[in-house]
Amino acid sequence: MHRAHLFHIGGAPTLDDARTHLISIPDGALAVGADGTIAFSGPHADLPVECARWPVSDHRGGFILPGFVDTHIHFPQTYATDSYGGGQLLEWLDNCIFPAETRYADPAFAQRAAADFCRRRTAVGTTAAMVFGSAFPAAQDALFTETERVGLRMVSGRGIQTTGQASAAALITDIDTAITRCVDEIDRWHGRDLIDVALVPRFSLSVTPDTFVALGELYDDVRDRGVYFHTHLNENNRPGTGEIAATLGAYDVDSYLDTYDGRFLPGSRVGGSSLLGRRSVLAHAVHCTDAELARMAEAQTSIAHCPTSQLFLGSGTMPWRRTTAAGVTVALGSDIGGGDEWLIPQVAADCFKVHMSEVGDAGVSLHPAELLFAATLAGARALDREDTFGNLDAGKAADFVVVDPQRWEPLARTLEHGIRADDTETATAQTLFALLMGLREPAITEVWVQGSLVTPAPSTSSQL
């Protein structure tokens, strides 16, 4: 039994209802059963007699939050944060990312990266993640193996590229090889206790119409097994030379989304099966049309919102009000390494800042409950696992983080001396806001997944 201040979004609300579902229990108890699920979550005074006899971990003075969910992060960019590419998305990929990802062809390098990746995820309390994988099978095996050994949740798939420029040459395969490797990855790794697999083309510019035909056929075969689909959408809208213009020009389609919806032939004619659906997560979606948002909502396809990387790459700001009003689930993604912040609460902090700064009536001051929702329960919903994790409700898997503010003095002093309103509801929101905005890695003292304490391999100082 863990005792601390509990904060979470209870039940299964929409974003609009998040604030009314915010649960704050200053003297809370979280009782975890032997099966790794939450047996009780509530006031310590209401703890059932049978749970009161269990061993106690006393975290009073600190907080327990649901584990953070990162819906878009790149494994082969573990060491690529803060890479200067001399331009926006396409230049950055060419000058920094493709060369960085090519290094994962070395199995020893990839193994070290997998250990570091899992250690970083643990340090920031990311208990579940949608991970864009490496093009190299040995590197992906290293990622899956280390993630499973450490005990983190993950959906991942190899990065698929069947066309591209010279800087990406080592990452490119023919279509048959790409599909064969995907099938092998699904057969060996999908549906394990904490691990699932996704089909992951980098973006439409990295594949061809024939690749989309093959991916659609494969997805038709494996969709009912719960396999995911993950890629990028509408990230960079630089006039004439950006990602969106290049995609529309290459495929001669009406919208970027059409390429993933089976409409990748000129004039947006149907050429294959749609890749959209309940387990499809599209990263960025900064510059979507109303029709694209409506289609995603209809298909129950979710958006991984990455405000930190959008700032870093100059991609613009996803319009919060218009996007969420369309009925699309919007969860947070770090987008390591386009984003340079691993900690999802800090991504939430950037989310607050960029949407506060939207022009005119589009600007919005997000409630801290909405930020917590985007960082936890919305991510579980985007991964179609809301029934398993995402909050601290009884019956869910015990995926949570323990926060000790005293480990990070600025946070401790803000929580201790910050101004609080007289009414409880406002004061609670102020405390949660200060906690999310001020949280840093040292204050995260324990990370639990399915009732087990996560302990990654120790860091080493050996040369890469």
RODO-2510 file (C-alpha; in nm, 4 decimals, decimal comma):
residues 464
     n   res          X          Y          Z
     1     m     0,0000     0,0000     0,0000
     2     h     0,1355     0,3396    -0,1034
     3     r     0,0398     0,6514     0,0890
     4     a     0,0687     1,0002    -0,0665
     5     h    -0,1301     1,2813    -0,2261
     6     l    -0,3101     1,1169    -0,5210
     7     f    -0,3773     1,3125    -0,8395
     8     h    -0,5481     1,1605    -1,1446
     9     i    -0,8358     1,1923    -1,3892
    10     g    -1,0880     0,9340    -1,2782
    11     g    -1,3309     0,7434    -1,4941
    12     a    -1,3439     0,7800    -1,8718
    13     p    -1,4243     1,1455    -1,9432
    14     t    -1,3859     1,3470    -2,2585
    15     l    -1,1336     1,6300    -2,2623
    16     d    -1,4141     1,8778    -2,1948
    17     d    -1,5075     1,6912    -1,8773
    18     a    -1,1539     1,6391    -1,7479
    19     r    -1,1718     1,9091    -1,4840
    20     t    -1,4889     1,7634    -1,3289
    21     h    -1,3186     1,4221    -1,3159
    22     l    -1,0025     1,5520    -1,1482
    23     i    -0,9405     1,3532    -0,8325
    24     s    -0,7187     1,5027    -0,5631
    25     i    -0,6780     1,3157    -0,2346
    26     p    -0,4205     1,4816    -0,0064
    27     d    -0,4014     1,1821     0,2281
    28     g    -0,4523     0,9107    -0,0281
    29     a    -0,3900     0,5399    -0,0341
    30     l    -0,3100     0,3270    -0,3374
    31     a    -0,3316    -0,0443    -0,2608
    32     v    -0,1729    -0,2753    -0,5177
    33     g    -0,2672    -0,6403    -0,5328
    34     a    -0,0358    -0,9323    -0,5974
    35     d    -0,1619    -0,9424    -0,9575
    36     g    -0,0291    -0,5909    -1,0217
    37     t    -0,3692    -0,4221    -1,0347
    38     i    -0,5029    -0,1455    -0,8135
    39     a    -0,7160    -0,2962    -0,5373
    40     f    -0,8064     0,0372    -0,3771
    41     s    -0,7563     0,4026    -0,4623
    42     g    -0,8968     0,6670    -0,2337
    43     p    -0,8703     0,8390     0,1042
    44     h    -0,6502     0,6570     0,3526
    45     a    -0,9317     0,6833     0,6043
    46     d    -1,1469     0,4656     0,3765
    47     l    -0,8845     0,1963     0,3222
    48     p    -1,0454    -0,1508     0,3445
    49     v    -0,9443    -0,3559     0,6452
    50     e    -0,7797    -0,6266     0,4362
    51     c    -0,5611    -0,3687     0,2564
    52     a    -0,4663    -0,1993     0,5833
    53     r    -0,2669    -0,5096     0,6756
    54     w    -0,0464    -0,4856     0,3658
    55     p     0,3114    -0,3490     0,3803
    56     v     0,3167     0,0303     0,3579
    57     s     0,5347     0,2613     0,1485
    58     d     0,4866     0,6023     0,3060
    59     h     0,5380     0,8818     0,0537
    60     r     0,3525     1,1512     0,2479
    61     g     0,4713     1,4976     0,1558
    62     g     0,4872     1,3690    -0,1997
    63     f     0,2501     1,2740    -0,4784
    64     i     0,1391     0,9725    -0,6776
    65     l     0,0391     1,0312    -1,0395
    66     p    -0,0531     0,7877    -1,3158
    67     g     0,2438     0,6869    -1,5292
    68     f     0,2996     0,9255    -1,8162
    69     v     0,2163     0,8153    -2,1702
    70     d     0,4342     0,9338    -2,4596
    71     t     0,2483     0,8740    -2,7858
    72     h     0,5340     0,9686    -3,0185
    73     i     0,9043     0,9157    -2,9526
    74     h     1,1904     0,7953    -3,1773
    75     f     1,4225     0,5224    -3,0507
    76     p     1,6902     0,5779    -3,3206
    77     q     1,7018     0,9459    -3,2240
    78     t     1,7999     0,8768    -2,8630
    79     y     2,1228     1,0760    -2,9080
    80     a     1,9878     1,3217    -3,1664
    81     t     1,8218     1,5823    -2,9463
    82     d     1,9317     1,9409    -3,0043
    83     s     2,0828     1,8585    -3,3439
    84     y     2,1401     2,1670    -3,5548
    85     g     2,0284     2,1037    -3,9121
    86     g     2,0380     2,4517    -4,0574
    87     g     1,6680     2,4549    -4,1419
    88     q     1,3273     2,3098    -4,0720
    89     l     1,2020     1,9517    -4,0866
    90     l     1,3303     1,8304    -4,4232
    91     e     1,6749     1,9876    -4,3860
    92     w     1,7029     1,8546    -4,0297
    93     l     1,6169     1,5015    -4,1451
    94     d     1,8714     1,5146    -4,4260
    95     n     2,1570     1,6720    -4,2320
    96     c     2,1075     1,5221    -3,8851
    97     i     1,8546     1,2451    -3,8473
    98     f     1,9189     1,0085    -4,1341
    99     p     2,2933     1,0010    -4,0525
   100     a     2,2157     0,9532    -3,6809
   101     e     1,9753     0,6669    -3,7453
   102     t     2,2239     0,4981    -3,9792
   103     r     2,4540     0,4360    -3,6805
   104     y     2,2027     0,1802    -3,5485
   105     a     2,3254    -0,0656    -3,8112
   106     d     2,5966    -0,1466    -3,5558
   107     p     2,4375    -0,3986    -3,3138
   108     a     2,6628    -0,2970    -3,0243
   109     f     2,5728     0,0680    -3,0701
   110     a     2,2031    -0,0205    -3,0919
   111     q     2,2231    -0,2280    -2,7739
   112     r     2,3775     0,0614    -2,5845
   113     a     2,1130     0,2956    -2,7238
   114     a     1,8338     0,0583    -2,6160
   115     a     1,9647     0,0556    -2,2595
   116     d     1,9981     0,4348    -2,2556
   117     f     1,6538     0,4776    -2,4110
   118     c     1,4884     0,2645    -2,1432
   119     r     1,6854     0,4372    -1,8685
   120     r     1,5733     0,7790    -1,9922
   121     r     1,2120     0,6652    -2,0150
   122     t     1,2262     0,5388    -1,6580
   123     a     1,3918     0,8534    -1,5264
   124     v     1,1059     1,0685    -1,6578
   125     g     0,8253     0,8339    -1,5559
   126     t     0,7105     0,7362    -1,9059
   127     t     0,5483     0,4032    -1,8298
   128     a     0,3897     0,3569    -2,1758
   129     a     0,5078     0,4812    -2,5135
   130     m     0,4392     0,4627    -2,8852
   131     v     0,7928     0,4302    -3,0204
   132     f     0,9084     0,4935    -3,3755
   133     g     1,1611     0,2178    -3,4271
   134     s     1,4848     0,1585    -3,6126
   135     a     1,5139     0,0362    -3,9702
   136     f     1,7572    -0,2345    -3,8586
   137     p     1,6178    -0,5649    -3,7244
   138     a     1,8972    -0,6169    -3,4702
   139     a     1,8376    -0,2705    -3,3286
   140     q     1,4654    -0,3344    -3,2975
   141     d     1,5288    -0,6654    -3,1262
   142     a     1,7564    -0,4855    -2,8808
   143     l     1,4812    -0,2312    -2,8098
   144     f     1,2103    -0,4925    -2,7592
   145     t     1,4346    -0,7124    -2,5453
   146     e     1,5554    -0,4328    -2,3174
   147     t     1,2099    -0,2787    -2,2815
   148     e     1,0625    -0,6136    -2,1817
   149     r     1,3504    -0,6860    -1,9438
   150     v     1,3155    -0,3511    -1,7695
   151     g     0,9359    -0,3803    -1,7515
   152     l     0,8039    -0,0821    -1,9460
   153     r     0,5027    -0,0737    -2,1773
   154     m     0,5712    -0,0103    -2,5447
   155     v     0,4186    -0,0159    -2,8906
   156     s     0,6877    -0,0028    -3,1581
   157     g     0,7645    -0,0976    -3,5143
   158     r     1,0593    -0,0761    -3,7495
   159     g     1,0891     0,2500    -3,9437
   160     i     0,9853     0,1721    -4,3015
   161     q     1,1503     0,3528    -4,5913
   162     t     1,1421     0,2294    -4,9502
   163     t     1,2535     0,5514    -5,1157
   164     g     1,4478     0,8644    -5,0247
   165     q     1,7555     1,0734    -5,0684
   166     a     2,1208     0,9684    -5,0462
   167     s     2,1512     1,0533    -4,6759
   168     a     1,8879     0,7872    -4,5999
   169     a     2,0366     0,5179    -4,8259
   170     a     2,1240     0,2765    -4,5435
   171     l     1,7680     0,2976    -4,4071
   172     i     1,5964     0,2097    -4,7356
   173     t     1,4885    -0,1400    -4,8345
   174     d     1,2833    -0,2793    -5,1208
   175     i     0,9119    -0,3357    -5,0542
   176     d     0,9316    -0,7134    -5,0182
   177     t     1,2074    -0,6863    -4,7587
   178     a     1,0148    -0,4204    -4,5684
   179     i     0,7005    -0,6330    -4,5524
   180     t     0,8896    -0,9516    -4,4640
   181     r     1,0644    -0,7777    -4,1758
   182     c     0,7357    -0,6323    -4,0507
   183     v     0,5684    -0,9734    -4,0553
   184     d     0,8600    -1,1255    -3,8655
   185     e     0,8473    -0,8483    -3,6065
   186     i     0,4726    -0,8948    -3,5573
   187     d     0,4994    -1,2722    -3,5273
   188     r     0,7789    -1,2576    -3,2725
   189     w     0,6890    -0,9550    -3,0605
   190     h     0,3248    -0,8520    -3,0904
   191     g     0,0813    -0,9294    -2,8106
   192     r     0,3314    -0,9977    -2,5349
   193     d     0,2547    -0,8878    -2,1796
   194     l     0,3810    -0,5299    -2,2143
   195     i     0,4836    -0,5189    -2,5815
   196     d     0,2880    -0,4622    -2,9030
   197     v     0,3914    -0,3921    -3,2618
   198     a     0,2961    -0,1202    -3,5103
   199     l     0,3426    -0,0703    -3,8825
   200     v     0,5506     0,2470    -3,9055
   201     p     0,6296     0,4102    -4,2396
   202     r     0,8307     0,7239    -4,1637
   203     f     0,5954     0,9437    -4,3637
   204     s     0,4435     0,9448    -4,7097
   205     l     0,7600     1,0866    -4,8677
   206     s     0,9588     0,7844    -4,7479
   207     v     0,7433     0,5298    -4,9298
   208     t     0,5725     0,4855    -5,2676
   209     p     0,2204     0,4033    -5,3876
   210     d     0,3273     0,0407    -5,4294
   211     t     0,4478     0,0403    -5,0701
   212     f     0,1097     0,1680    -4,9554
   213     v    -0,0592    -0,1123    -5,1485
   214     a     0,1564    -0,3690    -4,9680
   215     l     0,1122    -0,2055    -4,6266
   216     g    -0,2640    -0,1959    -4,6740
   217     e    -0,2732    -0,5642    -4,7614
   218     l    -0,0602    -0,6512    -4,4608
   219     y    -0,2690    -0,4375    -4,2275
   220     d    -0,5866    -0,6042    -4,3519
   221     d    -0,4291    -0,9347    -4,2454
   222     v    -0,3118    -0,8258    -3,8999
   223     r    -0,5543    -0,5528    -3,7920
   224     d    -0,7752    -0,8006    -3,6046
   225     r    -0,4697    -0,9087    -3,4035
   226     g    -0,4511    -0,5595    -3,2555
   227     v    -0,1482    -0,4395    -3,4530
   228     y    -0,1082    -0,0618    -3,4547
   229     f    -0,0311     0,1940    -3,7262
   230     h     0,1884     0,4963    -3,6577
   231     t     0,3392     0,7703    -3,8716
   232     h     0,3618     1,1475    -3,9239
   233     l     0,1016     1,3847    -4,0684
   234     n     0,0944     1,7517    -4,1691
   235     e     0,3980     1,8568    -3,9692
   236     n     0,5662     2,1235    -4,1838
   237     n     0,3748     2,3626    -4,4088
   238     r     0,6532     2,5798    -4,5485
   239     p     0,5102     2,7190    -4,8737
   240     g     0,6317     2,5395    -5,1823
   241     t     0,9201     2,3435    -5,0293
   242     g     0,7893     2,1990    -4,7026
   243     e     0,6721     1,8493    -4,6126
   244     i     0,3051     1,9032    -4,6968
   245     a     0,3718     2,0692    -5,0321
   246     a     0,6189     1,7953    -5,1229
   247     t     0,3700     1,5226    -5,0285
   248     l     0,0813     1,6726    -5,2221
   249     g     0,3100     1,7191    -5,5198
   250     a     0,4552     1,3695    -5,5081
   251     y     0,1180     1,1947    -5,4886
   252     d    -0,1058     1,4530    -5,6624
   253     v    -0,3678     1,4093    -5,3909
   254     d    -0,6183     1,6460    -5,2342
   255     s    -0,4931     1,6010    -4,8781
   256     y    -0,1993     1,4496    -4,6946
   257     l    -0,4331     1,2253    -4,4922
   258     d    -0,5604     1,0669    -4,8145
   259     t    -0,2267     0,8886    -4,8578
   260     y    -0,2871     0,6941    -4,5343
   261     d    -0,6559     0,6441    -4,6082
   262     g    -0,6017     0,4283    -4,9177
   263     r    -0,6481     0,7286    -5,1510
   264     f    -0,2889     0,7670    -5,2618
   265     l    -0,3395     0,7645    -5,6401
   266     p    -0,3572     1,0915    -5,8391
   267     g    -0,6739     1,2837    -5,7693
   268     s    -0,7047     1,0985    -5,4364
   269     r    -0,8356     0,7908    -5,6111
   270     v    -0,8475     0,4714    -5,4069
   271     g    -0,5424     0,2551    -5,4619
   272     g    -0,5492     0,0283    -5,1580
   273     s    -0,6792    -0,0271    -4,8070
   274     s    -0,7019     0,2439    -4,5447
   275     l    -0,4480     0,2419    -4,2624
   276     l    -0,6677     0,4537    -4,0351
   277     g    -0,8539     0,3133    -3,7381
   278     r    -0,8868     0,2854    -3,3638
   279     r    -0,5229     0,1811    -3,3205
   280     s    -0,3783     0,4380    -3,5618
   281     v    -0,1854     0,7291    -3,4118
   282     l    -0,0665     1,0152    -3,6329
   283     a     0,2030     1,2467    -3,4996
   284     h     0,1865     1,6259    -3,5209
   285     a    -0,1238     1,7044    -3,7328
   286     v    -0,0302     2,0713    -3,7073
   287     h    -0,1843     2,1875    -4,0343
   288     c    -0,4921     1,9676    -4,0855
   289     t    -0,7947     2,0750    -4,2820
   290     d    -1,1399     2,0469    -4,1278
   291     a    -1,2096     1,7540    -4,3596
   292     e    -0,8982     1,5705    -4,2412
   293     l    -0,9918     1,6207    -3,8765
   294     a    -1,3465     1,4994    -3,9434
   295     r    -1,2152     1,1889    -4,1166
   296     m    -0,9770     1,1107    -3,8289
   297     a    -1,2592     1,1482    -3,5792
   298     e    -1,4815     0,9228    -3,7899
   299     a    -1,2082     0,6566    -3,8089
   300     q    -1,1245     0,6957    -3,4363
   301     t    -0,7659     0,7778    -3,5323
   302     s    -0,5748     0,9742    -3,2680
   303     i    -0,3222     1,2582    -3,2775
   304     a     0,0118     1,2596    -3,0975
   305     h     0,0535     1,6291    -3,0202
   306     c     0,4201     1,7333    -2,9977
   307     p     0,4403     2,1030    -2,9043
   308     t     0,8031     2,0888    -2,7931
   309     s     0,9322     1,9616    -3,1271
   310     q     0,7033     2,1959    -3,3161
   311     l     0,8789     2,4830    -3,1423
   312     f     1,2233     2,3369    -3,2115
   313     l     1,1593     2,2732    -3,5823
   314     g     0,9512     2,5827    -3,6490
   315     s     0,6541     2,3721    -3,7554
   316     g     0,3862     2,6023    -3,6187
   317     t     0,1150     2,5419    -3,3605
   318     m    -0,1552     2,2804    -3,3832
   319     p    -0,4816     2,4752    -3,3310
   320     w    -0,6038     2,3315    -3,0028
   321     r    -0,9666     2,4471    -3,0033
   322     r    -1,0356     2,3524    -3,3655
   323     t    -0,8578     2,0175    -3,3422
   324     t    -1,0160     1,8967    -3,0197
   325     a    -1,3588     2,0301    -3,1231
   326     a    -1,3478     1,7884    -3,4156
   327     g    -1,3701     1,5006    -3,1681
   328     v    -1,0201     1,3605    -3,2236
   329     t    -0,8340     1,2192    -2,9236
   330     v    -0,5263     1,4376    -2,8679
   331     a    -0,2475     1,2993    -2,6499
   332     l     0,1050     1,4234    -2,5866
   333     g     0,4263     1,3096    -2,7516
   334     s     0,7831     1,4159    -2,6793
   335     d     0,8998     1,3481    -3,0368
   336     i     1,2549     1,2803    -2,9152
   337     g     1,4723     1,3895    -3,0973
   338     g     1,2790     1,6673    -3,2774
   339     g     1,1644     1,7487    -2,9286
   340     d     1,4451     1,7966    -2,6788
   341     e     1,2445     1,7241    -2,3634
   342     w     1,1885     1,3654    -2,2458
   343     l     0,9683     1,4563    -1,9499
   344     i     0,6010     1,4531    -2,0546
   345     p     0,4961     1,7091    -1,7887
   346     q     0,7421     1,9491    -1,9512
   347     v     0,5845     1,8728    -2,2883
   348     a     0,2547     1,9573    -2,1173
   349     a     0,4110     2,2837    -2,0003
   350     d     0,4998     2,3685    -2,3613
   351     c     0,1472     2,2682    -2,4590
   352     f     0,0080     2,5218    -2,2137
   353     k     0,2387     2,7969    -2,3359
   354     v     0,1899     2,7534    -2,7109
   355     h    -0,1887     2,7363    -2,6902
   356     m    -0,2076     3,0302    -2,4545
   357     s    -0,0219     3,2173    -2,7302
   358     e    -0,2511     3,1262    -3,0203
   359     v    -0,3853     3,4356    -3,1916
   360     g    -0,7174     3,5913    -3,0945
   361     d    -1,0081     3,3683    -3,0008
   362     a    -0,7989     3,0590    -3,0780
   363     g    -0,5901     3,1183    -2,7662
   364     v    -0,6836     2,9093    -2,4638
   365     s    -0,5637     2,8768    -2,1058
   366     l    -0,5697     2,5010    -2,0570
   367     h    -0,6882     2,3832    -1,7180
   368     p    -0,4309     2,1717    -1,5306
   369     a    -0,6764     1,8805    -1,5354
   370     e    -0,6751     1,8994    -1,9157
   371     l    -0,2953     1,8914    -1,9150
   372     l    -0,2909     1,5891    -1,6839
   373     f    -0,5520     1,4225    -1,9040
   374     a    -0,3394     1,4794    -2,2165
   375     a    -0,0323     1,3405    -2,0386
   376     t    -0,1975     1,0242    -1,9061
   377     l    -0,5507     0,9076    -1,9838
   378     a    -0,5662     1,0517    -2,3365
   379     g    -0,2459     0,8640    -2,4177
   380     a    -0,3939     0,5385    -2,2926
   381     r    -0,7044     0,6089    -2,5022
   382     a    -0,4940     0,6807    -2,8120
   383     l    -0,3229     0,3433    -2,7606
   384     d    -0,6642     0,1781    -2,7181
   385     r    -0,5613     0,0634    -2,3696
   386     e    -0,7746     0,2886    -2,1534
   387     d    -0,9260    -0,0165    -1,9911
   388     t    -0,5792    -0,1196    -1,8694
   389     f    -0,3972     0,1977    -1,7596
   390     g    -0,4077     0,5774    -1,7708
   391     n    -0,5409     0,6632    -1,4257
   392     l    -0,5498     0,5316    -1,0688
   393     d    -0,8957     0,3760    -1,0776
   394     a    -0,9374     0,0475    -0,8922
   395     g    -0,9091    -0,2458    -1,1299
   396     k    -0,6542    -0,0773    -1,3580
   397     a    -0,2926    -0,1893    -1,3789
   398     a    -0,0785    -0,0212    -1,1141
   399     d     0,1200     0,2045    -1,3499
   400     f     0,2217     0,5099    -1,1502
   401     v     0,5011     0,7451    -1,0532
   402     v     0,6001     0,8698    -0,7099
   403     v     0,7048     1,2337    -0,6846
   404     d     0,9048     1,3733    -0,3934
   405     p     0,9200     1,7537    -0,4315
   406     q     1,2061     1,7737    -0,1813
   407     r     1,4328     1,6131    -0,4426
   408     w     1,3934     1,9269    -0,6579
   409     e     1,4129     2,2368    -0,4422
   410     p     1,2451     2,4834    -0,6831
   411     l     0,9396     2,2583    -0,7005
   412     a     0,9314     2,2070    -0,3252
   413     r     0,9487     2,5788    -0,2537
   414     t     0,6844     2,6640    -0,5144
   415     l     0,4439     2,4116    -0,3672
   416     e     0,5206     2,5259    -0,0129
   417     h     0,5046     2,9026    -0,0589
   418     g     0,2917     2,9587    -0,3701
   419     i    -0,0298     3,1585    -0,3437
   420     r    -0,3427     2,9427    -0,3120
   421     a    -0,7063     3,0497    -0,3407
   422     d    -0,9457     3,0200    -0,0500
   423     d    -1,1807     2,7836    -0,2306
   424     t    -1,0689     2,4213    -0,2465
   425     e    -1,1378     2,3650    -0,6162
   426     t    -0,9211     2,6545    -0,7331
   427     a    -0,6483     2,5781    -0,4789
   428     t    -0,6374     2,2174    -0,6002
   429     a    -0,6009     2,3307    -0,9613
   430     q    -0,3228     2,5700    -0,8605
   431     t    -0,1331     2,2934    -0,6809
   432     l    -0,1634     2,0525    -0,9750
   433     f    -0,0557     2,3234    -1,2193
   434     a     0,2523     2,4076    -1,0112
   435     l     0,3332     2,0370    -0,9832
   436     l     0,3119     1,9688    -1,3572
   437     m     0,4892     2,2852    -1,4677
   438     g     0,7641     2,2601    -1,2062
   439     l     0,8287     1,8867    -1,2129
   440     r     1,1819     1,7784    -1,3040
   441     e     1,3497     1,4385    -1,3188
   442     p     1,5150     1,4374    -0,9738
   443     a     1,1715     1,4596    -0,8097
   444     i     1,0542     1,1342    -0,9718
   445     t     1,1730     0,8804    -0,7170
   446     e     0,9870     0,5620    -0,8156
   447     v     0,8262     0,4294    -1,1326
   448     w     0,5881     0,1329    -1,1209
   449     v     0,4388    -0,0684    -1,4074
   450     q     0,1796    -0,3362    -1,3469
   451     g     0,2634    -0,3324    -0,9784
   452     s     0,6383    -0,3842    -1,0272
   453     l     0,9084    -0,1308    -0,9534
   454     v     1,0988    -0,0473    -1,2729
   455     t     1,4767    -0,0682    -1,2340
   456     p     1,6701    -0,0094    -1,5573
   457     a     2,0305    -0,1064    -1,6106
   458     p     2,2821     0,1371    -1,4563
   459     s     2,4521     0,3884    -1,6797
   460     t     2,8039     0,3208    -1,7989
   461     s     3,0742     0,5608    -1,9109
   462     s     3,2104     0,3484    -2,1952
   463     q     3,2619     0,5021    -2,5353
   464     l     2,9872     0,4564    -2,7909
***
